[in-house]
Amino acid sequence: MYERTCEVISTGDEAVCGARELVSVVDLEERRVRWSCEVDGDAIGLATADGTLLVSTTKGLLYCFADPGSSASLDGTNEEVSA
């Protein structure tokens, strides 16, 4: 059984925080949560690239969040994929 329940990565002036059933983006300069979203499971696998945030959870789900203007966002929506 996987024992970690949270994860934090830094992306420039922001931190991405994964926790129990939640992922959040924190503005480090303003010290406030800029965005958050509920997920199914503990958000422990975090990666960012080109305006895209990938989140994997302890329930085996992979979430992809993208800025509407990024090349990764085809229709401005976020998708949940089950492995």
C-alpha positions, 0 to 999 in steps of 0.5 A: 500500500502506498503511504504518501497522502500529499505532494508539492511541486514548484512551478515558477511563482506557484506551487501545486499541492496535492492532498486527500481528494484535492489539488490546488495551485497556490500563488507564492507571492500573494500567499493565496490559493489561486485554483483548486479542484476535487479529485477521486483519491489522494493527489500524489503524482503531479507534473506540469508542462506547457500550461498543463497539469497532470495529476495521478491519484491513489485510486488509479485515476489520471487527471489532465488540467490545461489553461484554455489558451494552451496547446494542450487544451483542445476544447477548454475542458478537463478530462478524467481517465481511468487506467 
